Every structure is written in C-alpha cells, then in structure tokens.
C-alpha cells in the first residue's frame, strides 16, 4: 500500500535533521573563530543563535512523535524515526 504523504513526511524529517546538523556545524565553526580571534561579540552572536538549534530540536521531536502516533511505523521506518530522536538530543548538546 503506497503512502505518499507518509513518505514525504519521512523525507522532510531527514531534511530537517540535515538542517539542524548545519546549524550545529555553524555554531561550532563560529565558536572556534570567536575563541581564536578573541572576539567577545562573535561569541555572544553565536550564543544568541542557540535558540534556533533548540527550536529545531523541538520541531523535529514533535514531527517524530506525530509520525509514530499517527502512522505506527515498523521496521526500517521506526528505526529511522527513533534514530532521529536520539540524534537531535546529541546535536542539541553539541550545539550548546
């Protein structure tokens, strides 16, 4: 049975994970630059963007839970969704 909407939601979930990873990468790179340049302003700018990572974590978590409750995924799909839940927690901590 084809579930094109469900498949699109899974693709969107993966896309949001990549976006969150990019935000965290920017935070790490910016933090490194702030330290090497001794720039307090840059450090404060990076710290102020932490809320973007936190918001992305909440959005992805809500999407995962909605998928689990509504679609009742099994096998590979369920593994992908539960992996996403674990990944976002780690990414958020790394971003801090």
CORJO-V780141 format. One line per field, one symbol per residue. phi: phi as a letter, one per 30 degrees, with the letter a starting at -180 (. if undefined). psi: psi as a letter, one per 30 degrees, with the letter a starting at -180 (. if undefined). burial: I if it has 9 or more other ideal C-beta (glycine too) atoms within 8 Angstrom, else O. Layout:
phi = ???
psi = ???
burial = ???
This chain:
phi = .dbdddddddddedddddedddddddddddddddddcicdddddddddddddddddddddddddddddddchdbhddddddddddddddddddddd
psi = kkieeeeeeeeeeeeeeeeeeeeeeeeeeeeeeeeefhjeeeeeeeeffefeeeeeeeeeeeeeeeeeeefillbeeeeeeeeeeeeeeeeeeef.
burial = OOOOOIOOIIOIIIOIIOIIIOIIOIIIOIIOIIOOOOOOOIIOIIOOIIOOIIOIIOIIIOIIOOIIOOIOIOOOIIOIIIOIIOIIIOIIOOIO
